[in-house]
Structures are given as C-alpha cells and as structure tokens.
Amino acid sequence: MTLRIRLSRGGKKKNPYYRIVVAPSSAPRDGRFIETVGNYNPLLEKDNADRIRLNHERIKYWISVGAQPSARVSKFLSKS
C-alpha cells in the first residue's frame, strides 16, 4: 500500500479549506485517510501564520515510513 501526504478539500463552495492528510494513493481526494498532519487555508494572507499549519514530527515519521508528499505539500515543506 503506497502512502501519500496530500491535500483533502473541505469547506463550502467558493470558500475552500484543505486538510493535509496521509492517505493511501488509491483513495479518492476527499475519501478515507489515515491521519491529519496539518491544514491549509488559502483565503488568508500569505504572511499570516495560520495560513499553513504543519505537524512536523508526524510528517517526518510518515516520510520515514515511506509516504511520498504530493507536489503542493512538498512546496509547503520546503518553505517551512
């Protein structure tokens, strides 16, 4: 079972909110996941500290187990 660290969309129409989750690669985008490791609110200003929240300890653990971050999550990790 290949694991991915990726975004899962929530919120309302025209008001997106994303959770950063660890999920099997075969699961749908908003489907089942194993653990939430952060969140992302694109509607906040870029300099706002609450725009991206990551649990670095859990992300390091999942990467050590073999989970692959998606392209967008990789950008978030490189910035923090």
PDB file of N, CA, C and O in Angstrom:
ATOM      1  N   MET A   1       0.852  -1.175   0.000  1.00  0.00           N
ATOM      2  CA  MET A   1       0.000   0.000   0.000  1.00  0.00           C
ATOM      3  C   MET A   1       0.900   1.241   0.000  1.00  0.00           C
ATOM      4  O   MET A   1       1.645   1.472   0.953  1.00  0.00           O
ATOM      5  N   THR A   2       0.829   2.026  -1.057  1.00  0.00           N
ATOM      6  CA  THR A   2       1.612   3.248  -1.178  1.00  0.00           C
ATOM      7  C   THR A   2       0.880   4.380  -0.475  1.00  0.00           C
ATOM      8  O   THR A   2      -0.317   4.578  -0.687  1.00  0.00           O
ATOM      9  N   LEU A   3       1.595   5.119   0.358  1.00  0.00           N
ATOM     10  CA  LEU A   3       1.000   6.232   1.093  1.00  0.00           C
ATOM     11  C   LEU A   3       1.414   7.560   0.497  1.00  0.00           C
ATOM     12  O   LEU A   3       2.540   7.712   0.024  1.00  0.00           O
ATOM     13  N   ARG A   4       0.506   8.519   0.519  1.00  0.00           N
ATOM     14  CA  ARG A   4       0.767   9.870   0.027  1.00  0.00           C
ATOM     15  C   ARG A   4       0.396  10.866   1.119  1.00  0.00           C
ATOM     16  O   ARG A   4      -0.566  10.662   1.859  1.00  0.00           O
ATOM     17  N   ILE A   5       1.162  11.936   1.210  1.00  0.00           N
ATOM     18  CA  ILE A   5       0.807  13.081   2.052  1.00  0.00           C
ATOM     19  C   ILE A   5       0.264  14.115   1.084  1.00  0.00           C
ATOM     20  O   ILE A   5       1.008  14.640   0.256  1.00  0.00           O
ATOM     21  N   ARG A   6      -1.023  14.413   1.180  1.00  0.00           N
ATOM     22  CA  ARG A   6      -1.663  15.262   0.182  1.00  0.00           C
ATOM     23  C   ARG A   6      -2.764  16.106   0.793  1.00  0.00           C
ATOM     24  O   ARG A   6      -3.058  15.999   1.984  1.00  0.00           O
ATOM     25  N   LEU A   7      -3.375  16.950  -0.038  1.00  0.00           N
ATOM     26  CA  LEU A   7      -4.442  17.838   0.407  1.00  0.00           C
ATOM     27  C   LEU A   7      -5.800  17.158   0.248  1.00  0.00           C
ATOM     28  O   LEU A   7      -6.039  16.435  -0.720  1.00  0.00           O
ATOM     29  N   SER A   8      -6.684  17.402   1.214  1.00  0.00           N
ATOM     30  CA  SER A   8      -8.058  16.933   1.153  1.00  0.00           C
ATOM     31  C   SER A   8      -8.949  18.158   1.315  1.00  0.00           C
ATOM     32  O   SER A   8      -8.857  18.864   2.320  1.00  0.00           O
ATOM     33  N   ARG A   9      -9.809  18.414   0.333  1.00  0.00           N
ATOM     34  CA  ARG A   9     -10.597  19.647   0.314  1.00  0.00           C
ATOM     35  C   ARG A   9     -11.792  19.553   1.242  1.00  0.00           C
ATOM     36  O   ARG A   9     -12.450  18.518   1.350  1.00  0.00           O
ATOM     37  N   GLY A  10     -12.049  20.663   1.905  1.00  0.00           N
ATOM     38  CA  GLY A  10     -13.235  20.811   2.737  1.00  0.00           C
ATOM     39  C   GLY A  10     -13.791  22.202   2.522  1.00  0.00           C
ATOM     40  O   GLY A  10     -13.413  22.880   1.568  1.00  0.00           O
ATOM     41  N   GLY A  11     -14.672  22.631   3.384  1.00  0.00           N
ATOM     42  CA  GLY A  11     -15.235  23.963   3.251  1.00  0.00           C
ATOM     43  C   GLY A  11     -16.457  23.978   2.364  1.00  0.00           C
ATOM     44  O   GLY A  11     -17.058  22.940   2.084  1.00  0.00           O
ATOM     45  N   LYS A  12     -16.818  25.178   1.925  1.00  0.00           N
ATOM     46  CA  LYS A  12     -18.003  25.360   1.102  1.00  0.00           C
ATOM     47  C   LYS A  12     -17.610  25.761  -0.312  1.00  0.00           C
ATOM     48  O   LYS A  12     -16.434  25.937  -0.630  1.00  0.00           O
ATOM     49  N   LYS A  13     -18.618  25.898  -1.136  1.00  0.00           N
ATOM     50  CA  LYS A  13     -18.415  26.378  -2.499  1.00  0.00           C
ATOM     51  C   LYS A  13     -17.842  27.788  -2.434  1.00  0.00           C
ATOM     52  O   LYS A  13     -18.347  28.625  -1.686  1.00  0.00           O
ATOM     53  N   LYS A  14     -16.804  28.058  -3.201  1.00  0.00           N
ATOM     54  CA  LYS A  14     -16.115  29.350  -3.246  1.00  0.00           C
ATOM     55  C   LYS A  14     -15.414  29.709  -1.935  1.00  0.00           C
ATOM     56  O   LYS A  14     -14.951  30.838  -1.777  1.00  0.00           O
ATOM     57  N   ASN A  15     -15.329  28.767  -0.994  1.00  0.00           N
ATOM     58  CA  ASN A  15     -14.686  29.001   0.300  1.00  0.00           C
ATOM     59  C   ASN A  15     -13.890  27.749   0.687  1.00  0.00           C
ATOM     60  O   ASN A  15     -14.269  27.044   1.621  1.00  0.00           O
ATOM     61  N   PRO A  16     -12.792  27.467  -0.023  1.00  0.00           N
ATOM     62  CA  PRO A  16     -12.076  26.210   0.219  1.00  0.00           C
ATOM     63  C   PRO A  16     -11.259  26.234   1.508  1.00  0.00           C
ATOM     64  O   PRO A  16     -10.819  27.283   1.978  1.00  0.00           O
ATOM     65  N   TYR A  17     -11.079  25.054   2.051  1.00  0.00           N
ATOM     66  CA  TYR A  17     -10.245  24.823   3.215  1.00  0.00           C
ATOM     67  C   TYR A  17      -9.674  23.419   3.043  1.00  0.00           C
ATOM     68  O   TYR A  17     -10.412  22.488   2.723  1.00  0.00           O
ATOM     69  N   TYR A  18      -8.388  23.260   3.248  1.00  0.00           N
ATOM     70  CA  TYR A  18      -7.753  21.975   2.983  1.00  0.00           C
ATOM     71  C   TYR A  18      -7.127  21.404   4.246  1.00  0.00           C
ATOM     72  O   TYR A  18      -6.562  22.132   5.062  1.00  0.00           O
ATOM     73  N   ARG A  19      -7.238  20.086   4.393  1.00  0.00           N
ATOM     74  CA  ARG A  19      -6.504  19.363   5.424  1.00  0.00           C
ATOM     75  C   ARG A  19      -5.339  18.672   4.738  1.00  0.00           C
ATOM     76  O   ARG A  19      -5.475  18.183   3.616  1.00  0.00           O
ATOM     77  N   ILE A  20      -4.217  18.629   5.393  1.00  0.00           N
ATOM     78  CA  ILE A  20      -3.064  17.889   4.876  1.00  0.00           C
ATOM     79  C   ILE A  20      -3.117  16.525   5.559  1.00  0.00           C
ATOM     80  O   ILE A  20      -2.982  16.424   6.779  1.00  0.00           O
ATOM     81  N   VAL A  21      -3.315  15.478   4.757  1.00  0.00           N
ATOM     82  CA  VAL A  21      -3.577  14.154   5.303  1.00  0.00           C
ATOM     83  C   VAL A  21      -2.608  13.121   4.742  1.00  0.00           C
ATOM     84  O   VAL A  21      -2.001  13.315   3.689  1.00  0.00           O
ATOM     85  N   VAL A  22      -2.482  12.023   5.472  1.00  0.00           N
ATOM     86  CA  VAL A  22      -1.765  10.843   4.994  1.00  0.00           C
ATOM     87  C   VAL A  22      -2.835   9.861   4.560  1.00  0.00           C
ATOM     88  O   VAL A  22      -3.685   9.462   5.356  1.00  0.00           O
ATOM     89  N   ALA A  23      -2.790   9.470   3.288  1.00  0.00           N
ATOM     90  CA  ALA A  23      -3.823   8.599   2.737  1.00  0.00           C
ATOM     91  C   ALA A  23      -3.203   7.601   1.771  1.00  0.00           C
ATOM     92  O   ALA A  23      -2.140   7.856   1.204  1.00  0.00           O
ATOM     93  N   PRO A  24      -3.867   6.468   1.585  1.00  0.00           N
ATOM     94  CA  PRO A  24      -3.413   5.548   0.541  1.00  0.00           C
ATOM     95  C   PRO A  24      -3.545   6.220  -0.825  1.00  0.00           C
ATOM     96  O   PRO A  24      -4.479   6.991  -1.049  1.00  0.00           O
ATOM     97  N   SER A  25      -2.638   5.938  -1.714  1.00  0.00           N
ATOM     98  CA  SER A  25      -2.666   6.595  -3.026  1.00  0.00           C
ATOM     99  C   SER A  25      -3.903   6.214  -3.830  1.00  0.00           C
ATOM    100  O   SER A  25      -4.295   6.951  -4.735  1.00  0.00           O
ATOM    101  N   SER A  26      -4.523   5.081  -3.519  1.00  0.00           N
ATOM    102  CA  SER A  26      -5.706   4.653  -4.265  1.00  0.00           C
ATOM    103  C   SER A  26      -6.997   5.278  -3.742  1.00  0.00           C
ATOM    104  O   SER A  26      -8.036   5.165  -4.392  1.00  0.00           O
ATOM    105  N   ALA A  27      -6.953   5.934  -2.580  1.00  0.00           N
ATOM    106  CA  ALA A  27      -8.153   6.545  -2.000  1.00  0.00           C
ATOM    107  C   ALA A  27      -8.506   7.832  -2.745  1.00  0.00           C
ATOM    108  O   ALA A  27      -7.611   8.525  -3.229  1.00  0.00           O
ATOM    109  N   PRO A  28      -9.805   8.165  -2.847  1.00  0.00           N
ATOM    110  CA  PRO A  28     -10.187   9.413  -3.502  1.00  0.00           C
ATOM    111  C   PRO A  28      -9.676  10.635  -2.745  1.00  0.00           C
ATOM    112  O   PRO A  28      -9.324  10.536  -1.570  1.00  0.00           O
ATOM    113  N   ARG A  29      -9.633  11.782  -3.412  1.00  0.00           N
ATOM    114  CA  ARG A  29      -9.086  13.006  -2.827  1.00  0.00           C
ATOM    115  C   ARG A  29      -9.723  13.334  -1.477  1.00  0.00           C
ATOM    116  O   ARG A  29      -9.016  13.609  -0.507  1.00  0.00           O
ATOM    117  N   ASP A  30     -11.034  13.307  -1.413  1.00  0.00           N
ATOM    118  CA  ASP A  30     -11.730  13.644  -0.171  1.00  0.00           C
ATOM    119  C   ASP A  30     -12.205  12.406   0.564  1.00  0.00           C
ATOM    120  O   ASP A  30     -13.046  12.501   1.458  1.00  0.00           O
ATOM    121  N   GLY A  31     -11.685  11.260   0.205  1.00  0.00           N
ATOM    122  CA  GLY A  31     -12.115   9.995   0.799  1.00  0.00           C
ATOM    123  C   GLY A  31     -11.387   9.679   2.097  1.00  0.00           C
ATOM    124  O   GLY A  31     -10.965  10.571   2.833  1.00  0.00           O
ATOM    125  N   ARG A  32     -11.255   8.396   2.352  1.00  0.00           N
ATOM    126  CA  ARG A  32     -10.691   7.974   3.628  1.00  0.00           C
ATOM    127  C   ARG A  32      -9.204   8.306   3.705  1.00  0.00           C
ATOM    128  O   ARG A  32      -8.502   8.336   2.694  1.00  0.00           O
ATOM    129  N   PHE A  33      -8.750   8.551   4.913  1.00  0.00           N
ATOM    130  CA  PHE A  33      -7.353   8.859   5.157  1.00  0.00           C
ATOM    131  C   PHE A  33      -6.945   8.254   6.483  1.00  0.00           C
ATOM    132  O   PHE A  33      -7.793   7.820   7.263  1.00  0.00           O
ATOM    133  N   ILE A  34      -5.651   8.224   6.739  1.00  0.00           N
ATOM    134  CA  ILE A  34      -5.131   7.599   7.953  1.00  0.00           C
ATOM    135  C   ILE A  34      -4.992   8.620   9.082  1.00  0.00           C
ATOM    136  O   ILE A  34      -5.403   8.364  10.214  1.00  0.00           O
ATOM    137  N   GLU A  35      -4.410   9.776   8.767  1.00  0.00           N
ATOM    138  CA  GLU A  35      -4.151  10.773   9.813  1.00  0.00           C
ATOM    139  C   GLU A  35      -4.086  12.164   9.198  1.00  0.00           C
ATOM    140  O   GLU A  35      -3.637  12.338   8.065  1.00  0.00           O
ATOM    141  N   THR A  36      -4.543  13.152   9.967  1.00  0.00           N
ATOM    142  CA  THR A  36      -4.413  14.551   9.575  1.00  0.00           C
ATOM    143  C   THR A  36      -3.110  15.083  10.166  1.00  0.00           C
ATOM    144  O   THR A  36      -2.882  14.966  11.370  1.00  0.00           O
ATOM    145  N   VAL A  37      -2.255  15.666   9.327  1.00  0.00           N
ATOM    146  CA  VAL A  37      -0.962  16.162   9.804  1.00  0.00           C
ATOM    147  C   VAL A  37      -0.818  17.676   9.633  1.00  0.00           C
ATOM    148  O   VAL A  37       0.260  18.221   9.873  1.00  0.00           O
ATOM    149  N   GLY A  38      -1.879  18.353   9.226  1.00  0.00           N
ATOM    150  CA  GLY A  38      -1.820  19.805   9.087  1.00  0.00           C
ATOM    151  C   GLY A  38      -3.051  20.330   8.395  1.00  0.00           C
ATOM    152  O   GLY A  38      -3.970  19.576   8.076  1.00  0.00           O
ATOM    153  N   ASN A  39      -3.067  21.644   8.162  1.00  0.00           N
ATOM    154  CA  ASN A  39      -4.149  22.251   7.409  1.00  0.00           C
ATOM    155  C   ASN A  39      -3.646  23.459   6.648  1.00  0.00           C
ATOM    156  O   ASN A  39      -2.579  24.000   6.940  1.00  0.00           O
ATOM    157  N   TYR A  40      -4.432  23.874   5.662  1.00  0.00           N
ATOM    158  CA  TYR A  40      -4.067  24.961   4.758  1.00  0.00           C
ATOM    159  C   TYR A  40      -5.317  25.760   4.435  1.00  0.00           C
ATOM    160  O   TYR A  40      -6.311  25.203   3.968  1.00  0.00           O
ATOM    161  N   ASN A  41      -5.272  27.066   4.683  1.00  0.00           N
ATOM    162  CA  ASN A  41      -6.388  27.954   4.385  1.00  0.00           C
ATOM    163  C   ASN A  41      -5.928  28.965   3.346  1.00  0.00           C
ATOM    164  O   ASN A  41      -5.272  29.943   3.704  1.00  0.00           O
ATOM    165  N   PRO A  42      -6.249  28.764   2.067  1.00  0.00           N
ATOM    166  CA  PRO A  42      -5.750  29.649   1.014  1.00  0.00           C
ATOM    167  C   PRO A  42      -6.370  31.037   1.012  1.00  0.00           C
ATOM    168  O   PRO A  42      -5.887  31.919   0.301  1.00  0.00           O
ATOM    169  N   LEU A  43      -7.421  31.256   1.783  1.00  0.00           N
ATOM    170  CA  LEU A  43      -8.085  32.554   1.794  1.00  0.00           C
ATOM    171  C   LEU A  43      -7.390  33.563   2.708  1.00  0.00           C
ATOM    172  O   LEU A  43      -7.662  34.761   2.619  1.00  0.00           O
ATOM    173  N   LEU A  44      -6.506  33.102   3.576  1.00  0.00           N
ATOM    174  CA  LEU A  44      -5.756  34.015   4.448  1.00  0.00           C
ATOM    175  C   LEU A  44      -4.598  34.637   3.678  1.00  0.00           C
ATOM    176  O   LEU A  44      -4.154  34.097   2.665  1.00  0.00           O
ATOM    177  N   GLU A  45      -4.112  35.779   4.166  1.00  0.00           N
ATOM    178  CA  GLU A  45      -2.978  36.451   3.517  1.00  0.00           C
ATOM    179  C   GLU A  45      -1.744  35.555   3.586  1.00  0.00           C
ATOM    180  O   GLU A  45      -1.625  34.706   4.469  1.00  0.00           O
ATOM    181  N   LYS A  46      -0.831  35.758   2.639  1.00  0.00           N
ATOM    182  CA  LYS A  46       0.356  34.908   2.564  1.00  0.00           C
ATOM    183  C   LYS A  46       1.276  35.045   3.771  1.00  0.00           C
ATOM    184  O   LYS A  46       2.002  34.105   4.094  1.00  0.00           O
ATOM    185  N   ASP A  47       1.263  36.192   4.443  1.00  0.00           N
ATOM    186  CA  ASP A  47       2.142  36.381   5.595  1.00  0.00           C
ATOM    187  C   ASP A  47       1.482  35.960   6.906  1.00  0.00           C
ATOM    188  O   ASP A  47       2.113  36.053   7.959  1.00  0.00           O
ATOM    189  N   ASN A  48       0.241  35.504   6.873  1.00  0.00           N
ATOM    190  CA  ASN A  48      -0.466  35.073   8.078  1.00  0.00           C
ATOM    191  C   ASN A  48       0.085  33.719   8.542  1.00  0.00           C
ATOM    192  O   ASN A  48       0.256  32.800   7.741  1.00  0.00           O
ATOM    193  N   ALA A  49       0.359  33.612   9.846  1.00  0.00           N
ATOM    194  CA  ALA A  49       0.937  32.383  10.398  1.00  0.00           C
ATOM    195  C   ALA A  49      -0.046  31.215  10.365  1.00  0.00           C
ATOM    196  O   ALA A  49       0.381  30.061  10.343  1.00  0.00           O
ATOM    197  N   ASP A  50      -1.349  31.486  10.360  1.00  0.00           N
ATOM    198  CA  ASP A  50      -2.352  30.423  10.365  1.00  0.00           C
ATOM    199  C   ASP A  50      -2.701  29.913   8.970  1.00  0.00           C
ATOM    200  O   ASP A  50      -3.548  29.028   8.841  1.00  0.00           O
ATOM    201  N   ARG A  51      -2.076  30.443   7.931  1.00  0.00           N
ATOM    202  CA  ARG A  51      -2.375  30.010   6.560  1.00  0.00           C
ATOM    203  C   ARG A  51      -1.994  28.542   6.360  1.00  0.00           C
ATOM    204  O   ARG A  51      -2.767  27.771   5.791  1.00  0.00           O
ATOM    205  N   ILE A  52      -0.805  28.157   6.827  1.00  0.00           N
ATOM    206  CA  ILE A  52      -0.354  26.762   6.730  1.00  0.00           C
ATOM    207  C   ILE A  52       0.101  26.324   8.111  1.00  0.00           C
ATOM    208  O   ILE A  52       0.968  26.951   8.720  1.00  0.00           O
ATOM    209  N   ARG A  53      -0.493  25.237   8.602  1.00  0.00           N
ATOM    210  CA  ARG A  53      -0.076  24.652   9.874  1.00  0.00           C
ATOM    211  C   ARG A  53       0.329  23.210   9.607  1.00  0.00           C
ATOM    212  O   ARG A  53      -0.420  22.442   9.004  1.00  0.00           O
ATOM    213  N   LEU A  54       1.517  22.858  10.063  1.00  0.00           N
ATOM    214  CA  LEU A  54       2.051  21.513   9.846  1.00  0.00           C
ATOM    215  C   LEU A  54       2.497  20.906  11.167  1.00  0.00           C
ATOM    216  O   LEU A  54       3.032  21.605  12.027  1.00  0.00           O
ATOM    217  N   ASN A  55       2.277  19.609  11.329  1.00  0.00           N
ATOM    218  CA  ASN A  55       2.795  18.869  12.463  1.00  0.00           C
ATOM    219  C   ASN A  55       4.072  18.182  11.970  1.00  0.00           C
ATOM    220  O   ASN A  55       4.028  17.066  11.453  1.00  0.00           O
ATOM    221  N   HIS A  56       5.205  18.863  12.136  1.00  0.00           N
ATOM    222  CA  HIS A  56       6.467  18.398  11.564  1.00  0.00           C
ATOM    223  C   HIS A  56       6.899  17.034  12.088  1.00  0.00           C
ATOM    224  O   HIS A  56       7.473  16.243  11.339  1.00  0.00           O
ATOM    225  N   GLU A  57       6.636  16.745  13.354  1.00  0.00           N
ATOM    226  CA  GLU A  57       7.042  15.458  13.915  1.00  0.00           C
ATOM    227  C   GLU A  57       6.336  14.302  13.201  1.00  0.00           C
ATOM    228  O   GLU A  57       6.971  13.314  12.833  1.00  0.00           O
ATOM    229  N   ARG A  58       5.030  14.431  13.009  1.00  0.00           N
ATOM    230  CA  ARG A  58       4.271  13.368  12.356  1.00  0.00           C
ATOM    231  C   ARG A  58       4.617  13.264  10.869  1.00  0.00           C
ATOM    232  O   ARG A  58       4.651  12.165  10.315  1.00  0.00           O
ATOM    233  N   ILE A  59       4.872  14.394  10.230  1.00  0.00           N
ATOM    234  CA  ILE A  59       5.252  14.357   8.813  1.00  0.00           C
ATOM    235  C   ILE A  59       6.588  13.647   8.644  1.00  0.00           C
ATOM    236  O   ILE A  59       6.751  12.843   7.726  1.00  0.00           O
ATOM    237  N   LYS A  60       7.556  13.938   9.531  1.00  0.00           N
ATOM    238  CA  LYS A  60       8.848  13.245   9.474  1.00  0.00           C
ATOM    239  C   LYS A  60       8.672  11.744   9.679  1.00  0.00           C
ATOM    240  O   LYS A  60       9.321  10.939   9.012  1.00  0.00           O
ATOM    241  N   TYR A  61       7.784  11.373  10.612  1.00  0.00           N
ATOM    242  CA  TYR A  61       7.534   9.962  10.854  1.00  0.00           C
ATOM    243  C   TYR A  61       6.979   9.291   9.601  1.00  0.00           C
ATOM    244  O   TYR A  61       7.471   8.237   9.197  1.00  0.00           O
ATOM    245  N   TRP A  62       5.968   9.883   8.987  1.00  0.00           N
ATOM    246  CA  TRP A  62       5.337   9.252   7.822  1.00  0.00           C
ATOM    247  C   TRP A  62       6.289   9.187   6.636  1.00  0.00           C
ATOM    248  O   TRP A  62       6.251   8.222   5.872  1.00  0.00           O
ATOM    249  N   ILE A  63       7.131  10.181   6.468  1.00  0.00           N
ATOM    250  CA  ILE A  63       8.115  10.127   5.384  1.00  0.00           C
ATOM    251  C   ILE A  63       9.130   9.023   5.650  1.00  0.00           C
ATOM    252  O   ILE A  63       9.569   8.347   4.720  1.00  0.00           O
ATOM    253  N   SER A  64       9.513   8.831   6.936  1.00  0.00           N
ATOM    254  CA  SER A  64      10.462   7.758   7.263  1.00  0.00           C
ATOM    255  C   SER A  64       9.848   6.382   7.033  1.00  0.00           C
ATOM    256  O   SER A  64      10.569   5.420   6.771  1.00  0.00           O
ATOM    257  N   VAL A  65       8.526   6.279   7.129  1.00  0.00           N
ATOM    258  CA  VAL A  65       7.836   5.012   6.889  1.00  0.00           C
ATOM    259  C   VAL A  65       7.674   4.747   5.396  1.00  0.00           C
ATOM    260  O   VAL A  65       7.461   3.606   4.987  1.00  0.00           O
ATOM    261  N   GLY A  66       7.775   5.797   4.579  1.00  0.00           N
ATOM    262  CA  GLY A  66       7.705   5.601   3.139  1.00  0.00           C
ATOM    263  C   GLY A  66       6.645   6.410   2.430  1.00  0.00           C
ATOM    264  O   GLY A  66       6.445   6.232   1.229  1.00  0.00           O
ATOM    265  N   ALA A  67       5.954   7.299   3.136  1.00  0.00           N
ATOM    266  CA  ALA A  67       4.929   8.124   2.489  1.00  0.00           C
ATOM    267  C   ALA A  67       5.595   9.174   1.597  1.00  0.00           C
ATOM    268  O   ALA A  67       6.626   9.740   1.958  1.00  0.00           O
ATOM    269  N   GLN A  68       5.000   9.425   0.439  1.00  0.00           N
ATOM    270  CA  GLN A  68       5.524  10.396  -0.514  1.00  0.00           C
ATOM    271  C   GLN A  68       4.649  11.649  -0.496  1.00  0.00           C
ATOM    272  O   GLN A  68       3.439  11.539  -0.690  1.00  0.00           O
ATOM    273  N   PRO A  69       5.219  12.838  -0.268  1.00  0.00           N
ATOM    274  CA  PRO A  69       4.408  14.060  -0.320  1.00  0.00           C
ATOM    275  C   PRO A  69       4.051  14.430  -1.753  1.00  0.00           C
ATOM    276  O   PRO A  69       4.822  14.190  -2.683  1.00  0.00           O
ATOM    277  N   SER A  70       2.874  15.016  -1.913  1.00  0.00           N
ATOM    278  CA  SER A  70       2.474  15.497  -3.240  1.00  0.00           C
ATOM    279  C   SER A  70       3.296  16.736  -3.586  1.00  0.00           C
ATOM    280  O   SER A  70       4.055  17.234  -2.755  1.00  0.00           O
ATOM    281  N   ALA A  71       3.146  17.225  -4.799  1.00  0.00           N
ATOM    282  CA  ALA A  71       3.925  18.386  -5.248  1.00  0.00           C
ATOM    283  C   ALA A  71       3.627  19.613  -4.392  1.00  0.00           C
ATOM    284  O   ALA A  71       4.548  20.323  -3.988  1.00  0.00           O
ATOM    285  N   ARG A  72       2.362  19.868  -4.115  1.00  0.00           N
ATOM    286  CA  ARG A  72       1.984  21.047  -3.331  1.00  0.00           C
ATOM    287  C   ARG A  72       2.482  20.913  -1.886  1.00  0.00           C
ATOM    288  O   ARG A  72       2.987  21.882  -1.318  1.00  0.00           O
ATOM    289  N   VAL A  73       2.348  19.751  -1.299  1.00  0.00           N
ATOM    290  CA  VAL A  73       2.812  19.554   0.079  1.00  0.00           C
ATOM    291  C   VAL A  73       4.329  19.671   0.138  1.00  0.00           C
ATOM    292  O   VAL A  73       4.863  20.168   1.129  1.00  0.00           O
ATOM    293  N   SER A  74       5.035  19.227  -0.897  1.00  0.00           N
ATOM    294  CA  SER A  74       6.489  19.381  -0.941  1.00  0.00           C
ATOM    295  C   SER A  74       6.878  20.852  -0.912  1.00  0.00           C
ATOM    296  O   SER A  74       7.854  21.218  -0.257  1.00  0.00           O
ATOM    297  N   LYS A  75       6.121  21.710  -1.619  1.00  0.00           N
ATOM    298  CA  LYS A  75       6.384  23.145  -1.582  1.00  0.00           C
ATOM    299  C   LYS A  75       6.171  23.694  -0.175  1.00  0.00           C
ATOM    300  O   LYS A  75       6.961  24.515   0.294  1.00  0.00           O
ATOM    301  N   PHE A  76       5.116  23.253   0.501  1.00  0.00           N
ATOM    302  CA  PHE A  76       4.853  23.707   1.868  1.00  0.00           C
ATOM    303  C   PHE A  76       5.993  23.300   2.795  1.00  0.00           C
ATOM    304  O   PHE A  76       6.423  24.086   3.640  1.00  0.00           O
ATOM    305  N   LEU A  77       6.480  22.075   2.638  1.00  0.00           N
ATOM    306  CA  LEU A  77       7.563  21.583   3.495  1.00  0.00           C
ATOM    307  C   LEU A  77       8.858  22.330   3.228  1.00  0.00           C
ATOM    308  O   LEU A  77       9.608  22.603   4.166  1.00  0.00           O
ATOM    309  N   SER A  78       9.140  22.665   1.994  1.00  0.00           N
ATOM    310  CA  SER A  78      10.385  23.367   1.699  1.00  0.00           C
ATOM    311  C   SER A  78      10.360  24.803   2.227  1.00  0.00           C
ATOM    312  O   SER A  78      11.405  25.352   2.575  1.00  0.00           O
ATOM    313  N   LYS A  79       9.186  25.408   2.287  1.00  0.00           N
ATOM    314  CA  LYS A  79       9.083  26.785   2.792  1.00  0.00           C
ATOM    315  C   LYS A  79       9.185  26.844   4.309  1.00  0.00           C
ATOM    316  O   LYS A  79       9.573  27.875   4.858  1.00  0.00           O
ATOM    317  N   SER A  80       8.845  25.761   4.997  1.00  0.00           N
ATOM    318  CA  SER A  80       8.857  25.809   6.469  1.00  0.00           C
ATOM    319  C   SER A  80      10.090  25.155   7.052  1.00  0.00           C
ATOM    320  O   SER A  80      10.249  25.114   8.272  1.00  0.00           O
TER     321      SER A  80
END
